[in-house]
């Protein structure tokens, strides 16, 4: 045989290295859905037996029958963005963990602290926590000492009234006093970790901005009111190069936003999305569409039309899914560097389109 096609089951991360080697050597490779392997392994021997030899045979049979997909392996700047997004997700998880741990510390040693400050992550609140002092120790500081310490981070807006409120809360605190030395060390370690994570976020975001500047069409995407750099970076991290796709429907399917029908005979079930695709991409699009419906007049008007039209009105969730698909189509204009036009988008609403034609005729 002069040509070879490699088929594999993409479970976990173990196939990445082989896939990149095959791509670099221009050898075609495809992937089969693990669910298909599981469902079809009993077709030949009518047995639920599972082993490596049998799995390889089942995968080969699926590839032979054309039941495979050709994966998109990100290259260059898109590969960098995907890794950057993964790092950002890990940092987000670490940040949430530390935030919970600091809140836990406050609940144990100074539960009244959050009655003085709405949140501990504000500049003033964080600066007072950096005293690394328990409530019974805070009341020993003079107002001027606390004000001097506060002014290292906050120059205005918070002053003596807040300091007196803090000391009053500290004087009535029911916080723990036992193990105070290690409690202060625990707080210091947690706040150091919190600040380190924030610093890493700043470094990472700066590098992501540099990567985005290399991608054509990003300025046109950012011109859409309600779309930020995090959204665009996350979109390209999941999708890769738009030139690898010939139609927006491919990205819609990749996101698992394609519709699936559930009918049999006279029974007509609900039509829902498949959810067969990249979960993070689907979640990203849904979140940004909720923002667009609130901040972007064109998306807001289209959402109102979808949910309020007399013929086949959609539920709010269905409308948001439709807007996700619309946003994908709009993002796909990025590769042609077309500017987003709210007027063109509103032409999808019949009564607005008609009124616009009347205005033009007048």
C-alpha positions, -999 to +999 in steps of 0.1 A: +000+000+000+013+034-009-009+054+015-016+048+051-043+063+074-038+059+111-069+056+132-070+060+170-093+064+200-087+098+216-088+088+253-071+112+277-039+130+265-019+099+255-026+103+218-013+139+215+024+131+209+016+105+182-008+129+165+018+157+163+044+133+149+020+121+123+010+156+113+047+167+110+054+138+087+022+145+067+006+112+075-031+113+076-046+104+110-082+102+122-100+096+154-131+075+162-156+083+189-149+062+221-187+058+224-188+042+190-161+018+199-180+008+231-213+004+213-199-016+183-175-039+200-201-067+203-212-066+166-187-094+155-186-118+184-217-108+205-195-106+235-188-078+260-152-089+262-127-060+261-090-062+254-064-042+234-064-066+204-102-065+201-103-027+205-077-022+177-098-044+154-130-025+162-113+009+156-099-004+123-133-015+112-149+019+121-121+037+101-126+014+072-164+022+072-156+059+072-170+064+108-143+088+119-135+125+123-104+144+113-092+163+143-078+198+141-044+201+158-036+237+166-003+250+153+018+281+159+001+309+177-031+288+182-012+261+200+003+288+222-031+302+230-045+267+239-017+261+264-021+296+277-059+290+282-051+258+301-027+276+324-053+303+330-079+276+340-054+261+364-046+295+379-084+302+382-088+269+402-058+278+424-072+313+430-107+299+440-090+275+464-070+303+481-100+326+482-120+299+501-091+292+524-087+329+534-125+332+539-122+301+561-095+318+581-115+349+586-145+329+598-124+312+624-103+340+638-121+373+629-157+366+618-167+402+623-142+414+598-167+410+569-192+432+587-168+461+584-156+453+548-179+438+522-151+417+508-116+409+520-100+413+485-104+451+484-073+472+488-081+485+523-093+451+537-063+433+523-040+459+538-055+454+572-052+416+569-015+422+562-011+433+598-012+396+605-028+403+638-058+387+656-087+409+668-074+412+704-041+424+690-056+449+665-073+469+693-038+476+708-028+496+678-035+533+679-057+549+652-027+567+638-006+535+635-034+518+617-039+548+594-002+549+585-003+512+577-034+518+556-019+546+536+007+523+522-019+509+499-049+533+500-044+570+498-081+581+501-117+569+504-110+549+536-099+566+568-104+569+605-141+561+606-134+527+590-105+521+614-127+529+644-153+505+630-127+478+626-114+483+662-149+482+676-157+450+658-123+435+670-132+444+706-164+423+704-149+395+683-157+359+691-128+347+670-104+319+682-073+329+702-057+295+706-028+287+682-024+324+674+012+322+662+005+295+637-028+312+627-008+344+618+017+323+598-012+306+580-027+339+570+007+352+557+012+321+536-023+323+522-020+360+513+015+355+498+000+327+476-029+349+467-007+378+455+016+354+436-014+340+417-026+376+409+009+384+396+010+353+374-024+363+360-010+397+350+020+380+333-001+355+315-027+381+303+002+403+289+015+373+269-020+364+257-024+400+244+008+397+224-005+364+209-038+379+199-021+407+181-007+381+157-042+367+147-060+384+118-095+396+125-092+401+162-097+439+161-130+433+142-141+408+169-132+432+197-152+460+181-183+440+190-198+456+221-197+431+249-169+409+235-136+411+254-100+398+249-107+368+272-136+357+251-116+360+218-086+343+233-108+314+246-125+311+213-093+307+193-078+285+219-107+260+214-113+265+177-078+272+163-073+287+129-105+297+112-090+289+078-092+252+087-130+255+085-150+259+053-184+267+070-195+280+104-216+249+108-184+230+114-176+251+144-213+249+156-209+211+155-175+213+172-191+232+201-219+206+204-246+232+195-261+212+166-297+203+171-309+167+176-344+155+168-363+129+189-392+116+170-407+081+164-439+075+145-465+099+159-443+107+189-426+140+186-401+147+214-381+178+223-354+191+199-323+198+219-286+204+213-263+174+210-236+185+235-212+164+215-182+186+212-159+209+231-176+216+264-154+247+272-162+263+239-199+258+244-197+273+279-177+302+267-201+311+240-231+308+263-215+331+289-206+358+264-241+356+248-257+364+282-234+395+284-243+405+248-280+402+255-275+427+284-251+451+267-253+448+229-284+465+214-285+442+183-283+410+203-308+423+228-333+431+201-328+397+184-333+379+217-365+399+223-377+390+188-369+352+193-387+350+226-417+373+218-426+366+182-461+353+176-450+325+153-430+298+171-416+318+200-385+304+217-379+300+253-351+321+268-326+292+269-334+282+233-329+319+222-295+320+239-285+289+220-296+304+187-276+335+196-245+313+203-248+300+167-252+336+154-221+347+173-201+318+157-212+330+123-202+366+132-168+355+145-162+336+112-162+370+094-130+377+113-109+357+088-122+381+061-116+411+083-152+424+079-165+449+104-195+438+125-226+458+117-256+459+141-278+472+112-271+441+091-277+418+120-311+435+127-322+426+092-328+391+106-358+406+125-387+408+099-405+439+112-372+459+117-361+449+082-394+461+067-393+494+086-357+499+074-368+494+038-396+519+042-372+545+056-348+540+027-377+543+002-388+575+019 
